[in-house]
Amino acid sequence: MLITPDRSLHYVLDTPLVDVIGISCLLRIRHPQQVLTSSRQIIRLGDAFELGLEPLTTFQALVRVRLQGRRHDLGQLASPNPRFAELRFDWHTSGKTYLRVDGRLVGYHDALSPGARLMIDDVAFGFLESVPPSPDPSNQIGRFFLRALRRRPPWPCRRTSGTGA
């Protein structure tokens, strides 16, 4: 799947995921062309979560996460990258956040939006709004996996009669 400044994919969920307390995202990405010169959104989940790339050096891009309005630079990724890199992002409402690139831990934060609960009503790859044409590289997504952990409502507890041991 090729993500360019003029192309994106957007999925609206039939039933929004509410009370999300954890996100695990695995994707294979490459941006083989030029050095990154402007921000590039990779994925957005609802209005509360976004994962993107920011220019850093001629050989590295910064991986930035936005969670409920809080932004944090979490790690680095080779840029440009002619081969696919596997990015794995994990966040839990405890605030613990991990970023792995090709199985190697490259970023950790222990207090990113602790206590937050998210609502995910859509999933978007790339920029949804139109952006002016740019010489920046295109991103290519090779595989994508997303898992959202939701808090379960408390189950009603019924006491049964009988003798306890």
Secondary structure as the mmCIF struct_conf table of DSSP 4:
data_model
#
loop_
_struct_conf.conf_type_id
_struct_conf.id
_struct_conf.beg_label_comp_id
_struct_conf.beg_label_asym_id
_struct_conf.beg_label_seq_id
_struct_conf.end_label_comp_id
_struct_conf.end_label_asym_id
_struct_conf.end_label_seq_id
STRN STRN1 LEU A 2 ILE A 3
TURN_TY1_P TURN_TY1_P1 PRO A 5 ASP A 6
STRN STRN2 LEU A 9 HIS A 31
BEND BEND1 GLN A 33 GLN A 34
BEND BEND2 SER A 38 SER A 38
STRN STRN3 ARG A 40 LEU A 45
TURN_TY1_P TURN_TY1_P2 GLY A 46 ALA A 48
STRN STRN4 PHE A 49 PRO A 55
BEND BEND3 THR A 57 PHE A 59
STRN STRN5 GLN A 60 LEU A 67
TURN_TY1_P TURN_TY1_P3 GLN A 68 GLY A 69
STRN STRN6 ARG A 70 ALA A 78
BEND BEND4 SER A 79 PRO A 80
STRN STRN7 ASN A 81 HIS A 92
TURN_TY1_P TURN_TY1_P4 THR A 93 SER A 94
BEND BEND5 GLY A 95 GLY A 95
STRN STRN8 THR A 97 VAL A 101
TURN_TY1_P TURN_TY1_P5 ASP A 102 GLY A 103
STRN STRN9 ARG A 104 HIS A 109
BEND BEND6 ASP A 110 ASP A 110
BEND BEND7 LEU A 112 SER A 113
TURN_TY1_P TURN_TY1_P6 PRO A 114 GLY A 115
STRN STRN10 LEU A 118 PHE A 125
BEND BEND8 GLY A 126 GLY A 126
BEND BEND9 LEU A 128 GLU A 129
BEND BEND10 PRO A 135 ASP A 136
HELX_LH_PP_P HELX_LH_PP_P1 PRO A 137 SER A 138
STRN STRN11 ASN A 139 ARG A 150
HELX_LH_PP_P HELX_LH_PP_P2 ARG A 151 PRO A 156
HELX_LH_PP_P HELX_LH_PP_P3 ARG A 159 SER A 161
BEND BEND11 GLY A 162 GLY A 162
#
